[in-house]
């Protein structure tokens, strides 16, 4: 069932990509930058967007410029790790074609020190459940995190309810171009 959702939304995202998602990305970026939980966090972990994901490159750059400590994930040997990022130019193409810290700039960082984590996904529901690419990387990462979990997605990726499993870790806040959902409110 998860796979059907995953394929349907990936196809839809690619169709939107042709028309351009840039105006949606600007709306989402502005919502993040004005979100109190983001403003109050000094250490923020961002996914580095690729393909038709909600774009985070400008958010990362803005956050670096504002003096926040920025943490980014990278994958090595089927495990996800975190590294502090000092400069966006310290990223290079990594596993799965996703930008990741160049080896000489890797500065390991412990997830327990992150205050807010910006999470990608393909499908979300209003209860905070998410479906990613199926690797389980973020569920492993989030297991040890007390950080506020903020998901970014386009409104068409959001459903009332989606299938989930016991080990799936829900997010606290979902931000789309149209709305901000605080899951536990």
Order of alpha helices (4+ residues) and beta strands (2+ residues): alpha-alpha-alpha-beta-alpha-beta-beta-beta-beta-beta-beta-beta-alpha-beta-beta-beta-beta
